């Protein structure tokens, strides 16, 4: 009886124009709901549930793809029959979307404001669970030369981070740099260590004739700019 019920629920038994995969090809992926897109990734359901049923439960649990992206395997235990392969497919697809958002930038990027900097890093860094440092290296006209990830850690490790930042900037023949790091808590207010680190990095950059333009802290859909607050030269 249970097997028969499962067969009825199966997407393959739906009218063709209601099946997510067929709808995608006929109407375009932009017209599919989040549930239908997720069902395509899952490819099949689990015992007693179609891929659509399972997708609805997953979205009810995590609410958004963004909330889904930084989950642990333990967060998926309530979905009986959902194996690691399907979970990996979902997380990989979300990461592809995130990388696409970053890559979909013009090849020549000119930095004019702190907002330009934040827009480059917000999607990638706002949900990270560890503190990560990146540097934006610029030429004399404030065009982006390179973006370099320095380290995962905290500002308590400031000395090795500063040495690596200056080294990377010199290797790339950059004229200016911006330091960017995230606060996993989402709170963008700089700590005492953040302020001390910024002063040390500015002094080190000045010694090497590099212009430190800003230090950006990425939080929950917002950012803090030391330059905008008049603290970069303080």
C-alpha atoms as one frame of an Amber mdcrd trajectory, in Angstrom:
protein
   0.000   0.000   0.000   2.806   2.420   0.979   4.681   1.636  -2.243   1.552
   2.278  -4.294   1.045   5.652  -2.582   4.671   6.560  -3.301   4.235   5.666
  -6.967   1.188   7.940  -7.242   3.050  10.851  -5.670   6.086  10.406  -7.924
   6.695  13.351 -10.266   6.997  10.979 -13.225   3.251  10.304 -12.809   2.324
  13.992 -13.025   1.030  15.589 -16.225   4.082  16.445 -18.323   3.523  20.224
 -18.277   3.544  20.184 -14.449   6.871  18.392 -14.042   9.633  20.825 -12.976
  12.227  19.618 -15.485   9.819  19.774 -18.422   8.577  23.209 -17.293  12.174
  24.442 -17.191  12.792  23.479 -20.814   9.435  24.723 -22.074   9.059  27.942
 -20.070  12.545  28.783 -18.797  14.171  28.333 -15.416  13.313  31.891 -14.348
   9.619  30.944 -14.114  10.139  28.038 -11.737   9.501  28.391  -8.018  12.233
  27.750  -5.454  10.515  24.465  -4.646  10.610  23.354  -8.288  14.255  24.363
  -8.731  15.237  22.469  -5.611  13.259  19.431  -6.777  15.289  19.370  -9.997
  18.490  19.328  -7.963  17.179  16.460  -5.824  16.185  14.548  -9.001  14.081
  12.086  -6.998  12.255  11.947  -3.720  12.585   9.589  -0.785  10.310   6.881
   0.533   6.742   8.204   0.653   7.643  11.671  -0.669   8.148  13.098  -4.133
  11.031  15.467  -4.850   8.521  18.338  -4.662   7.251  17.200  -1.239  10.810
  16.943   0.032  11.734  20.341  -1.425   8.819  21.979   0.371   9.947  20.479
   3.686  13.548  21.577   3.156  12.510  25.154   2.316  10.118  25.233   5.278
  13.034  24.223   7.509  15.745  26.554   6.127  13.508  29.254   4.571  16.013
  30.507   1.955  18.849  29.178  -0.190  21.154  31.545   1.623  20.256  30.027
   5.014  20.716  26.596   3.473  24.211  27.311   2.230  26.190  27.277   5.467
  24.546  24.329   7.162  26.212  21.333   8.700  25.379  17.736   7.738  23.749
  17.398  11.180  21.192  20.078  10.259  19.748  17.733   7.630  19.114  14.738
   9.904  15.367  15.362  10.157  14.924  14.588   6.449  14.746  10.811   6.542
  16.202   9.104   3.499  18.022  12.213   2.269  21.578  11.059   1.688  24.866
  12.914   1.582  24.933  12.841  -2.236  21.741  14.920  -2.512  22.871  17.298
   0.233  26.185  17.747  -1.575  24.332  18.541  -4.837  22.300  21.258  -3.125
  25.281  22.865  -1.393  27.393  22.712  -4.568  24.640  24.382  -6.625  24.295
  27.201  -4.079  28.065  27.742  -4.101  28.046  27.901  -7.909  25.365  30.600
  -7.689  27.427  32.545  -5.170  30.554  32.350  -7.312  28.588  33.401 -10.376
  27.428  36.504  -8.526  31.055  37.373  -7.832  32.357  36.522 -11.301  29.599
  38.450 -13.032  31.532  41.691 -12.694  33.136  43.756 -15.438  36.791  42.774
 -15.926  37.953  46.330 -15.234  36.696  47.398 -11.828  37.326  50.929 -10.620
  36.856  51.664  -6.940  35.241  55.014  -6.213  33.703  54.485  -2.776  33.396
  52.155   0.183  30.107  50.939  -1.292  31.958  49.701  -4.386  34.233  47.677
  -2.121  31.386  46.271  -0.034  29.485  45.235  -3.162  32.472  43.166  -4.274
  32.662  41.195  -1.033  29.225  41.201   0.596  27.734  38.128  -1.127  30.809
  35.992  -0.520  31.648  37.030   3.041  28.458  37.901   4.922  27.628  34.270
   5.781  31.098  32.931   6.584  31.332  31.237   9.970  35.009  32.098  10.449
  36.771  35.431  10.291  38.511  35.789   6.923  40.829  38.547   5.725  41.035
  39.648   2.101  42.914  42.484   0.482  41.909  44.499  -2.527  44.980  45.639
  -4.459  44.673  48.727  -6.655  46.734  50.616  -9.226  47.327  54.383  -9.255
  43.893  54.996 -10.791  42.134  52.817  -8.208  41.488  50.018 -10.709  41.477
  46.567  -9.116  44.750  44.711  -9.698  43.964  41.636  -7.620  41.891  40.280
  -4.737  43.832  38.088  -2.337  42.606  35.996   0.575  45.099  36.284   3.407
  44.079  34.084   6.304  41.306  32.662   8.391  41.663  33.813  11.958  41.370
  36.904  14.105  43.075  40.248  14.437  44.980  38.887  17.416  47.224  37.432
  14.702  47.858  40.917  13.333  51.634  40.771  12.885  51.775  37.821  10.460
  48.712  39.160   8.645  50.291  42.588   8.186  53.526  41.085   6.862  51.604
  38.953   4.379  49.415  41.863   3.237  52.404  44.098   2.538  54.247  41.248
   0.810  51.293  40.480  -1.488  50.836  44.153  -2.347  54.495  44.564  -3.298
  54.492  41.351  -5.349  51.539  42.682  -7.371  53.163  46.136  -7.817  50.041
  47.683  -6.277  49.912  51.370  -5.445  47.089  51.121  -2.923  45.271  48.554
  -0.860  42.070  47.988   1.062  41.745  45.454   3.862  38.426  43.603   4.161
  37.338  41.148   6.817  34.059  39.777   8.096  32.489  39.544  11.518  30.725
  36.152  11.727  28.404  37.558  14.407  26.996  40.022  11.856  27.876  43.007
  14.080  29.879  45.501  12.002  31.176  47.623  14.876  34.996  47.438  15.034
  36.600  45.995  18.132  39.554  47.511  19.962  41.727  44.944  18.163  40.274
  45.971  14.778  41.215  49.589  15.385  44.721  48.718  16.595  45.222  46.434
  13.587  44.105  49.180  11.186  46.601  51.664  12.628  49.436  49.133  12.449
  48.621  48.195   8.872  48.366  51.847   7.797  51.786  52.603   9.310  53.339
  49.550   7.646  51.802  50.469   4.285  53.010  54.056   4.592  56.550  52.850
   5.290  56.479  50.855   2.040  54.957  53.788   0.102  51.613  52.064  -0.254
  48.370  53.982   0.147  45.930  52.261   2.512  42.547  53.542   1.365  40.160
  51.762   3.717  39.433  48.870   6.043  35.973  47.384   5.518  34.182  45.121
   7.999  31.466  42.966   6.446  28.478  42.048   8.593  24.894  40.974   8.066
  23.959  42.836   4.853  25.834  45.910   6.084  29.402  47.110   6.404  31.649
  49.441   8.353  34.145  51.684   6.552  37.045  53.134   8.543  37.566  55.710
   5.775  33.932  56.863   5.811  34.139  57.296   9.588  37.346  59.332   9.300
  39.348  56.695  11.168  41.740  55.543   8.491  44.144  58.399   9.217  43.396
  58.596  12.934
